[in-house]
Amino acid sequence: MSVPPGFPSPTPALARRRTNLPAGVVAAALGGCTVIALVWFVFANVVIGGPFSKWPGMVWTNVVCGLISAFAVAVPAGFLLARHVWAAWTLFGLCLLYVVVVVAVPMPVGTSFSAHLDFVLGFHKSNGVPIGLATIFAFLTAIAALVSATVRTPRR
């Protein structure tokens, strides 16, 4: 195709990088499961805490951080369905950070690491089941989001 003199030649539009659709759908679904487990964890802590005016500091921390975490995972999981690469990397980072924070950081003083892992992944108490599921789903979500961001969709 020839271009008349004096007119700029048409350049093809750059193709925007998209995530892998099947892996993105799996990552978004696992992200949704993570959000559900986090909201369940919040509700379990609300029930454990008793009256609102008598909540101890740990219940406040669990409720506020659980709600913030659920919202922070839900947003990139939703954008991942629109195949945005930044959403896949954000979801990967948030879920990996969540796993590290839940497993390593909040160990009470004097508690052994094995006792802490027994609580997180032991499914013992009413808030142990949702936190264990949220940790497992977050780890699986991080893996699926990484695959979604790095695996290229085959050209047709």
TORBATOR-351405 format. One record per residue: residue number from 0; residue in three letters; chain; x, y, z of N, C-alpha, C, CB in turn. Coordinates in Angstrom, 3 decimals, always signed. Glycine has a CB too. Layout:
BEGIN
NUM,ALA,A,X,Y,Z,X,Y,Z,X,Y,Z,X,Y,Z
...
END
This chain:
BEGIN
0,MET,A,+0.853,-1.160,+0.000,+0.000,+0.000,+0.000,+0.900,+1.223,+0.000,-0.971,-0.002,+1.216
1,SER,A,+0.672,+2.088,-0.924,+1.514,+3.279,-1.010,+0.838,+4.442,-0.291,+1.801,+3.647,-2.488
2,VAL,A,+1.676,+5.330,+0.215,+1.203,+6.502,+0.941,+1.502,+7.723,+0.072,+1.883,+6.622,+2.364
3,PRO,A,+0.533,+8.614,-0.098,+0.787,+9.821,-0.902,+1.911,+10.661,-0.296,-0.496,+10.668,-1.020
4,PRO,A,+2.646,+11.361,-1.103,+3.729,+12.196,-0.578,+3.193,+13.244,+0.395,+4.482,+12.881,-1.729
5,GLY,A,+3.951,+13.470,+1.468,+3.576,+14.463,+2.464,+2.751,+13.903,+3.613,+2.819,+15.558,+1.809
6,PHE,A,+2.312,+12.685,+3.497,+1.539,+12.061,+4.577,+2.435,+11.073,+5.318,+0.262,+11.344,+4.018
7,PRO,A,+2.262,+10.984,+6.634,+3.086,+10.014,+7.375,+2.648,+8.595,+7.052,+2.998,+10.264,+8.899
8,SER,A,+3.617,+7.694,+7.067,+3.281,+6.298,+6.792,+2.585,+5.700,+8.005,+4.549,+5.480,+6.429
9,PRO,A,+1.575,+4.898,+7.751,+0.872,+4.297,+8.889,+1.763,+3.262,+9.573,-0.457,+3.644,+8.429
10,THR,A,+1.855,+3.366,+10.866,+2.625,+2.389,+11.628,+1.643,+1.485,+12.347,+3.602,+3.081,+12.636
11,PRO,A,+1.960,+0.247,+12.395,+1.031,-0.655,+13.090,+1.023,-0.343,+14.590,+1.423,-2.146,+12.847
12,ALA,A,-0.152,-0.453,+15.163,-0.290,-0.215,+16.598,+0.432,-1.323,+17.356,-1.790,-0.146,+17.015
13,LEU,A,+1.097,-0.929,+18.406,+1.782,-1.920,+19.221,+0.759,-2.770,+19.962,+2.747,-1.241,+20.213
14,ALA,A,+0.952,-4.050,+19.899,+0.045,-4.967,+20.590,+0.332,-4.917,+22.081,+0.191,-6.419,+20.050
15,ARG,A,-0.715,-4.747,+22.851,-0.569,-4.695,+24.297,-0.407,-6.100,+24.843,-1.774,-3.995,+24.948
16,ARG,A,+0.533,-6.271,+25.729,+0.788,-7.578,+26.331,-0.388,-7.950,+27.215,+2.112,-7.575,+27.146
17,ARG,A,-0.915,-9.138,+27.043,-2.055,-9.617,+27.825,-1.644,-10.860,+28.598,-3.275,-9.918,+26.912
18,THR,A,-2.394,-11.158,+29.633,-2.097,-12.356,+30.424,-2.656,-13.579,+29.716,-2.683,-12.239,+31.858
19,ASN,A,-2.185,-14.725,+30.151,-2.683,-15.993,+29.642,-4.094,-16.186,+30.197,-1.736,-17.188,+30.038
20,LEU,A,-5.061,-16.368,+29.328,-6.465,-16.407,+29.745,-6.802,-17.582,+30.664,-7.344,-16.464,+28.532
21,PRO,A,-6.457,-18.829,+30.334,-6.821,-19.925,+31.240,-6.160,-19.795,+32.620,-6.435,-21.259,+30.614
22,ALA,A,-4.882,-19.431,+32.629,-4.197,-19.271,+33.920,-4.753,-18.070,+34.672,-2.673,-19.110,+33.716
23,GLY,A,-5.154,-17.027,+33.958,-5.746,-15.857,+34.606,-7.079,-16.165,+35.247,-5.915,-14.744,+33.612
24,VAL,A,-7.879,-16.973,+34.572,-9.175,-17.359,+35.138,-8.970,-18.213,+36.390,-10.022,-18.129,+34.092
25,VAL,A,-8.005,-19.121,+36.327,-7.709,-19.950,+37.506,-7.206,-19.081,+38.651,-6.663,-21.039,+37.165
26,ALA,A,-6.314,-18.131,+38.351,-5.788,-17.248,+39.390,-6.894,-16.379,+39.990,-4.673,-16.363,+38.821
27,ALA,A,-7.791,-15.880,+39.154,-8.896,-15.064,+39.664,-9.843,-15.901,+40.522,-9.667,-14.419,+38.500
28,ALA,A,-10.102,-17.136,+40.114,-10.971,-18.014,+40.910,-10.325,-18.347,+42.252,-11.283,-19.313,+40.139
29,LEU,A,-9.030,-18.652,+42.227,-8.331,-18.913,+43.488,-8.255,-17.656,+44.343,-6.920,-19.449,+43.219
30,GLY,A,-8.105,-16.493,+43.693,-8.145,-15.231,+44.424,-9.492,-15.024,+45.094,-7.843,-14.067,+43.491
31,GLY,A,-10.563,-15.396,+44.398,-11.892,-15.325,+45.004,-12.033,-16.252,+46.195,-12.947,-15.657,+43.981
32,CYS,A,-11.454,-17.439,+46.098,-11.466,-18.364,+47.242,-10.669,-17.785,+48.412,-10.887,-19.740,+46.833
33,THR,A,-9.568,-17.113,+48.112,-8.781,-16.471,+49.158,-9.587,-15.380,+49.839,-7.488,-15.893,+48.582
34,VAL,A,-10.301,-14.587,+49.049,-11.136,-13.519,+49.608,-12.229,-14.105,+50.498,-11.765,-12.673,+48.479
35,ILE,A,-12.861,-15.172,+50.058,-13.909,-15.811,+50.855,-13.337,-16.328,+52.173,-14.563,-16.964,+50.067
36,ALA,A,-12.170,-16.956,+52.129,-11.551,-17.455,+53.356,-11.176,-16.302,+54.291,-10.307,-18.293,+53.024
37,LEU,A,-10.712,-15.184,+53.745,-10.364,-14.033,+54.582,-11.601,-13.420,+55.233,-9.635,-12.976,+53.752
38,VAL,A,-12.691,-13.322,+54.486,-13.929,-12.793,+55.067,-14.466,-13.751,+56.127,-14.993,-12.557,+53.967
39,TRP,A,-14.332,-15.045,+55.901,-14.723,-16.034,+56.901,-13.879,-15.856,+58.158,-14.574,-17.471,+56.344
40,PHE,A,-12.583,-15.603,+57.994,-11.694,-15.346,+59.127,-12.150,-14.107,+59.907,-10.242,-15.165,+58.639
41,VAL,A,-12.567,-13.080,+59.187,-13.056,-11.863,+59.852,-14.316,-12.182,+60.650,-13.342,-10.739,+58.815
42,PHE,A,-15.261,-12.894,+60.053,-16.496,-13.240,+60.762,-16.223,-14.125,+61.973,-17.467,-13.942,+59.817
43,ALA,A,-15.287,-15.049,+61.849,-14.946,-15.903,+62.988,-14.380,-15.061,+64.131,-13.931,-16.991,+62.569
44,ASN,A,-13.577,-14.066,+63.826,-13.026,-13.213,+64.866,-14.079,-12.295,+65.470,-11.888,-12.392,+64.312
45,VAL,A,-15.050,-11.878,+64.684,-16.139,-11.071,+65.222,-16.948,-11.896,+66.221,-17.049,-10.547,+64.084
46,VAL,A,-17.205,-13.164,+65.895,-17.951,-14.033,+66.809,-17.133,-14.322,+68.065,-18.334,-15.352,+66.110
47,ILE,A,-15.828,-14.575,+67.890,-14.962,-14.861,+69.039,-14.827,-13.649,+69.948,-13.579,-15.311,+68.566
48,GLY,A,-14.776,-12.453,+69.339,-14.522,-11.229,+70.098,-15.607,-10.849,+71.077,-14.321,-10.113,+69.168
49,GLY,A,-16.807,-11.335,+70.868,-17.896,-10.983,+71.766,-18.444,-9.599,+71.450,-17.429,-11.045,+73.212
50,PRO,A,-18.883,-8.871,+72.489,-19.434,-7.532,+72.247,-18.380,-6.599,+71.636,-19.973,-6.930,+73.562
51,PHE,A,-18.851,-5.733,+70.760,-17.970,-4.837,+70.010,-17.118,-3.971,+70.939,-18.793,-3.948,+69.082
52,SER,A,-17.669,-3.536,+72.039,-16.938,-2.633,+72.938,-15.855,-3.341,+73.749,-17.906,-1.959,+73.883
53,LYS,A,-15.878,-4.676,+73.779,-14.916,-5.418,+74.598,-13.918,-6.222,+73.775,-15.648,-6.342,+75.526
54,TRP,A,-13.728,-5.868,+72.503,-12.790,-6.597,+71.665,-11.359,-6.354,+72.125,-12.954,-6.193,+70.200
55,PRO,A,-10.585,-7.433,+72.292,-9.166,-7.233,+72.586,-8.413,-6.757,+71.330,-8.539,-8.543,+73.126
56,GLY,A,-7.182,-6.332,+71.529,-6.382,-5.783,+70.434,-6.164,-6.763,+69.299,-5.056,-5.331,+70.953
57,MET,A,-5.991,-8.048,+69.605,-5.743,-9.037,+68.556,-6.974,-9.223,+67.670,-5.332,-10.379,+69.175
58,VAL,A,-8.167,-9.143,+68.236,-9.379,-9.260,+67.430,-9.502,-8.053,+66.503,-10.632,-9.382,+68.335
59,TRP,A,-9.215,-6.859,+67.026,-9.228,-5.663,+66.178,-8.245,-5.819,+65.021,-8.883,-4.405,+67.005
60,THR,A,-7.051,-6.279,+65.337,-6.033,-6.462,+64.307,-6.491,-7.472,+63.263,-4.712,-6.915,+64.935
61,ASN,A,-7.033,-8.597,+63.702,-7.492,-9.629,+62.766,-8.634,-9.137,+61.877,-7.938,-10.867,+63.533
62,VAL,A,-9.571,-8.395,+62.458,-10.729,-7.923,+61.687,-10.301,-6.863,+60.668,-11.813,-7.348,+62.633
63,VAL,A,-9.560,-5.870,+61.119,-9.168,-4.777,+60.214,-8.225,-5.297,+59.129,-8.491,-3.626,+61.004
64,CYS,A,-7.207,-6.042,+59.517,-6.255,-6.560,+58.530,-6.902,-7.587,+57.602,-5.053,-7.185,+59.237
65,GLY,A,-7.834,-8.375,+58.107,-8.537,-9.333,+57.256,-9.381,-8.646,+56.195,-9.413,-10.232,+58.099
66,LEU,A,-10.081,-7.572,+56.574,-10.890,-6.838,+55.603,-10.021,-6.128,+54.565,-11.778,-5.825,+56.319
67,ILE,A,-8.931,-5.514,+55.021,-8.023,-4.841,+54.085,-7.403,-5.859,+53.128,-6.912,-4.077,+54.853
68,SER,A,-7.000,-7.007,+53.663,-6.403,-8.050,+52.816,-7.401,-8.581,+51.796,-5.881,-9.203,+53.677
69,ALA,A,-8.637,-8.797,+52.220,-9.657,-9.309,+51.299,-9.901,-8.311,+50.171,-10.976,-9.600,+52.053
70,PHE,A,-9.995,-7.024,+50.493,-10.209,-6.009,+49.461,-8.995,-5.907,+48.545,-10.506,-4.643,+50.101
71,ALA,A,-7.793,-5.972,+49.130,-6.571,-5.851,+48.336,-6.388,-7.018,+47.378,-5.369,-5.749,+49.247
72,VAL,A,-6.894,-8.192,+47.713,-6.798,-9.344,+46.813,-7.935,-9.323,+45.790,-6.827,-10.663,+47.617
73,ALA,A,-9.102,-8.829,+46.181,-10.253,-8.835,+45.273,-10.065,-7.894,+44.081,-11.512,-8.449,+46.031
74,VAL,A,-9.434,-6.752,+44.308,-9.289,-5.767,+43.221,-8.417,-6.305,+42.079,-8.683,-4.461,+43.768
75,PRO,A,-7.172,-6.753,+42.338,-6.409,-7.275,+41.201,-6.982,-8.563,+40.624,-4.988,-7.511,+41.614
76,ALA,A,-7.677,-9.356,+41.427,-8.302,-10.561,+40.882,-9.383,-10.189,+39.878,-8.895,-11.423,+42.011
77,GLY,A,-10.115,-9.129,+40.149,-11.118,-8.664,+39.194,-10.490,-8.122,+37.921,-11.982,-7.599,+39.828
78,PHE,A,-9.416,-7.345,+38.066,-8.738,-6.809,+36.882,-8.008,-7.896,+36.106,-7.755,-5.721,+37.287
79,LEU,A,-7.672,-8.984,+36.777,-7.014,-10.088,+36.077,-7.955,-10.735,+35.064,-6.518,-11.138,+37.080
80,LEU,A,-9.243,-10.694,+35.349,-10.211,-11.222,+34.383,-10.247,-10.383,+33.113,-11.604,-11.278,+35.006
81,ALA,A,-9.809,-9.132,+33.205,-9.696,-8.280,+32.015,-8.334,-8.438,+31.356,-9.931,-6.809,+32.382
82,ARG,A,-7.535,-9.377,+31.841,-6.243,-9.776,+31.270,-5.180,-8.684,+31.350,-6.429,-10.181,+29.833
83,HIS,A,-5.177,-7.937,+32.438,-4.136,-6.935,+32.662,-2.924,-7.600,+33.307,-4.663,-5.773,+33.551
84,VAL,A,-1.754,-7.344,+32.737,-0.533,-7.958,+33.265,-0.208,-7.405,+34.647,+0.649,-7.722,+32.307
85,TRP,A,-0.423,-6.104,+34.846,-0.115,-5.522,+36.150,-0.953,-6.178,+37.250,-0.359,-4.002,+36.129
86,ALA,A,-2.174,-6.580,+36.929,-3.031,-7.231,+37.924,-2.472,-8.591,+38.311,-4.461,-7.383,+37.389
87,ALA,A,-1.924,-9.313,+37.338,-1.338,-10.618,+37.642,-0.117,-10.458,+38.544,-0.951,-11.355,+36.344
88,TRP,A,+0.743,-9.496,+38.234,+1.927,-9.288,+39.075,+1.547,-8.766,+40.455,+2.894,-8.313,+38.400
89,THR,A,+0.542,-7.894,+40.517,+0.092,-7.394,+41.817,-0.505,-8.515,+42.655,-0.934,-6.271,+41.635
90,LEU,A,-1.327,-9.343,+42.031,-1.925,-10.464,+42.751,-0.850,-11.435,+43.228,-2.942,-11.194,+41.861
91,PHE,A,+0.145,-11.696,+42.386,+1.259,-12.556,+42.777,+1.970,-11.980,+43.996,+2.249,-12.726,+41.609
92,GLY,A,+2.313,-10.709,+43.947,+3.035,-10.078,+45.054,+2.231,-10.033,+46.339,+3.436,-8.684,+44.672
93,LEU,A,+0.951,-9.668,+46.236,+0.117,-9.594,+47.437,-0.067,-10.962,+48.089,-1.242,-9.001,+47.094
94,CYS,A,-0.327,-11.968,+47.279,-0.553,-13.302,+47.848,+0.723,-13.886,+48.431,-1.112,-14.243,+46.786
95,LEU,A,+1.845,-13.661,+47.773,+3.108,-14.139,+48.326,+3.432,-13.401,+49.626,+4.251,-13.956,+47.303
96,LEU,A,+3.202,-12.095,+49.644,+3.403,-11.317,+50.868,+2.476,-11.804,+51.967,+3.174,-9.821,+50.606
97,TYR,A,+1.238,-12.113,+51.617,+0.281,-12.599,+52.604,+0.751,-13.910,+53.228,-1.094,-12.783,+51.963
98,VAL,A,+1.239,-14.822,+52.412,+1.723,-16.106,+52.939,+2.904,-15.881,+53.883,+2.135,-17.053,+51.780
99,VAL,A,+3.832,-15.035,+53.481,+4.996,-14.770,+54.334,+4.570,-14.102,+55.631,+6.019,-13.890,+53.599
100,VAL,A,+3.662,-13.132,+55.542,+3.224,-12.415,+56.748,+2.482,-13.338,+57.702,+2.330,-11.232,+56.371
101,VAL,A,+1.623,-14.187,+57.190,+0.853,-15.075,+58.068,+1.747,-16.142,+58.695,-0.289,-15.740,+57.288
102,VAL,A,+2.686,-16.661,+57.925,+3.505,-17.755,+58.433,+4.624,-17.250,+59.340,+4.093,-18.546,+57.276
103,ALA,A,+5.277,-16.158,+59.005,+6.494,-15.778,+59.723,+6.333,-14.648,+60.727,+7.522,-15.392,+58.751
104,VAL,A,+5.541,-13.641,+60.421,+5.589,-12.418,+61.212,+4.858,-12.485,+62.553,+5.026,-11.313,+60.418
105,PRO,A,+3.599,-12.895,+62.647,+2.872,-12.656,+63.898,+3.092,-13.697,+64.998,+1.427,-12.584,+63.604
106,MET,A,+4.254,-14.299,+65.027,+4.492,-15.299,+66.072,+4.588,-14.607,+67.428,+5.786,-16.112,+65.781
107,PRO,A,+3.743,-14.994,+68.370,+3.835,-14.412,+69.712,+5.177,-14.764,+70.363,+2.665,-14.905,+70.596
108,VAL,A,+5.620,-13.890,+71.225,+6.895,-14.105,+71.905,+6.811,-15.376,+72.747,+7.266,-12.882,+72.790
109,GLY,A,+7.823,-16.215,+72.635,+7.865,-17.457,+73.392,+7.193,-18.630,+72.696,+7.232,-17.249,+74.712
110,THR,A,+6.646,-18.423,+71.496,+5.999,-19.491,+70.752,+6.992,-20.082,+69.763,+4.734,-18.976,+70.023
111,SER,A,+7.043,-21.385,+69.716,+7.940,-22.017,+68.756,+7.336,-21.928,+67.354,+8.209,-23.494,+69.145
112,PHE,A,+8.203,-22.026,+66.360,+7.741,-21.937,+64.970,+6.821,-23.102,+64.629,+8.936,-21.910,+64.003
113,SER,A,+7.110,-24.289,+65.158,+6.251,-25.440,+64.867,+4.864,-25.277,+65.486,+6.901,-26.726,+65.377
114,ALA,A,+4.786,-24.661,+66.675,+3.473,-24.419,+67.282,+2.680,-23.387,+66.478,+3.634,-23.944,+68.741
115,HIS,A,+3.393,-22.390,+65.961,+2.722,-21.384,+65.141,+2.212,-21.991,+63.829,+3.677,-20.216,+64.847
116,LEU,A,+3.026,-22.811,+63.185,+2.578,-23.484,+61.960,+1.429,-24.440,+62.248,+3.741,-24.246,+61.309
117,ASP,A,+1.451,-25.045,+63.426,+0.353,-25.932,+63.809,-0.952,-25.144,+63.910,+0.662,-26.636,+65.151
118,PHE,A,-0.872,-23.891,+64.406,-2.080,-23.067,+64.462,-2.520,-22.638,+63.072,-1.845,-21.837,+65.335
119,VAL,A,-1.567,-22.160,+62.254,-1.923,-21.620,+60.939,-2.443,-22.712,+60.014,-0.717,-20.928,+60.302
120,LEU,A,-1.782,-23.853,+59.997,-2.158,-24.911,+59.063,-2.781,-26.123,+59.745,-0.954,-25.344,+58.282
121,GLY,A,-3.132,-25.995,+61.017,-3.656,-27.139,+61.757,-5.159,-27.286,+61.712,-3.235,-27.048,+63.159
122,PHE,A,-5.883,-26.231,+61.346,-7.342,-26.278,+61.272,-7.962,-26.673,+62.614,-7.782,-27.260,+60.185
123,HIS,A,-7.430,-26.122,+63.711,-7.889,-26.538,+65.033,-9.091,-25.757,+65.546,-6.773,-26.408,+66.006
124,LYS,A,-9.023,-24.449,+65.523,-10.065,-23.648,+66.154,-10.962,-23.017,+65.100,-9.449,-22.563,+67.048
125,SER,A,-11.968,-22.284,+65.561,-12.911,-21.688,+64.619,-12.254,-20.646,+63.724,-14.062,-21.060,+65.368
126,ASN,A,-11.195,-19.999,+64.181,-10.493,-19.079,+63.289,-9.254,-19.724,+62.667,-10.096,-17.819,+64.048
127,GLY,A,-8.907,-20.927,+63.079,-7.781,-21.641,+62.483,-8.112,-22.234,+61.124,-7.323,-22.733,+63.406
128,VAL,A,-9.355,-22.632,+60.929,-9.767,-23.199,+59.633,-9.712,-22.140,+58.530,-11.196,-23.787,+59.729
129,PRO,A,-10.334,-20.959,+58.725,-10.271,-19.989,+57.618,-8.878,-19.423,+57.379,-11.219,-18.855,+57.885
130,ILE,A,-8.070,-19.264,+58.421,-6.728,-18.729,+58.195,-5.862,-19.766,+57.483,-6.074,-18.307,+59.534
131,GLY,A,-6.065,-21.039,+57.768,-5.345,-22.087,+57.056,-5.751,-22.149,+55.595,-5.583,-23.430,+57.715
132,LEU,A,-7.058,-22.081,+55.344,-7.536,-22.085,+53.955,-7.073,-20.840,+53.201,-9.067,-22.174,+53.921
133,ALA,A,-7.100,-19.684,+53.868,-6.658,-18.448,+53.215,-5.179,-18.531,+52.862,-6.920,-17.227,+54.121
134,THR,A,-4.375,-19.122,+53.724,-2.950,-19.252,+53.438,-2.706,-20.205,+52.275,-2.202,-19.735,+54.677
135,ILE,A,-3.394,-21.319,+52.266,-3.234,-22.289,+51.176,-3.718,-21.696,+49.854,-4.005,-23.594,+51.490
136,PHE,A,-4.902,-21.062,+49.872,-5.422,-20.456,+48.641,-4.537,-19.305,+48.165,-6.854,-19.954,+48.860
137,ALA,A,-3.975,-18.535,+49.085,-3.092,-17.430,+48.688,-1.836,-17.969,+48.004,-2.705,-16.573,+49.919
138,PHE,A,-1.288,-19.053,+48.522,-0.103,-19.649,+47.895,-0.436,-20.152,+46.484,+0.442,-20.812,+48.765
139,LEU,A,-1.569,-20.824,+46.344,-1.978,-21.317,+45.024,-2.306,-20.166,+44.068,-3.193,-22.245,+45.160
140,THR,A,-2.901,-19.102,+44.597,-3.195,-17.925,+43.778,-1.915,-17.284,+43.279,-4.017,-16.906,+44.572
141,ALA,A,-0.908,-17.193,+44.145,+0.370,-16.604,+43.735,+0.995,-17.401,+42.600,+1.338,-16.535,+44.924
142,ILE,A,+0.942,-18.710,+42.683,+1.504,-19.551,+41.620,+0.726,-19.354,+40.314,+1.482,-21.046,+42.039
143,ALA,A,-0.611,-19.374,+40.386,-1.415,-19.213,+39.175,-1.253,-17.814,+38.576,-2.890,-19.483,+39.481
144,ALA,A,-1.113,-16.785,+39.404,-0.917,-15.428,+38.891,+0.450,-15.295,+38.220,-1.054,-14.398,+40.028
145,LEU,A,+1.449,-15.945,+38.776,+2.778,-15.931,+38.156,+2.735,-16.605,+36.786,+3.811,-16.635,+39.066
146,VAL,A,+2.066,-17.728,+36.700,+1.932,-18.425,+35.418,+1.150,-17.555,+34.435,+1.229,-19.798,+35.607
147,SER,A,+0.101,-16.908,+34.906,-0.707,-16.055,+34.040,+0.093,-14.885,+33.485,-1.913,-15.537,+34.796
148,ALA,A,+0.982,-14.339,+34.281,+1.761,-13.174,+33.840,+2.902,-13.553,+32.925,+2.305,-12.429,+35.033
149,THR,A,+3.453,-14.747,+33.076,+4.676,-15.085,+32.336,+4.447,-15.958,+31.115,+5.631,-15.773,+33.244
150,VAL,A,+3.418,-16.771,+31.096,+3.180,-17.656,+29.952,+2.469,-16.881,+28.863,+2.350,-18.901,+30.365
151,ARG,A,+3.022,-16.924,+27.678,+2.433,-16.187,+26.548,+1.340,-17.013,+25.886,+3.516,-15.814,+25.510
152,THR,A,+0.309,-16.325,+25.471,-0.764,-16.960,+24.722,-0.273,-17.229,+23.310,-2.045,-16.079,+24.711
153,PRO,A,-0.478,-18.426,+22.771,+0.015,-18.712,+21.413,-0.673,-17.835,+20.370,-0.202,-20.192,+21.068
154,ARG,A,+0.103,-17.412,+19.385,-0.432,-16.604,+18.280,-1.237,-17.486,+17.341,+0.709,-15.893,+17.505
155,ARG,A,-2.245,-16.936,+16.739,-3.070,-17.700,+15.805,-2.700,-17.391,+14.404,-4.530,-17.428,+16.015
END
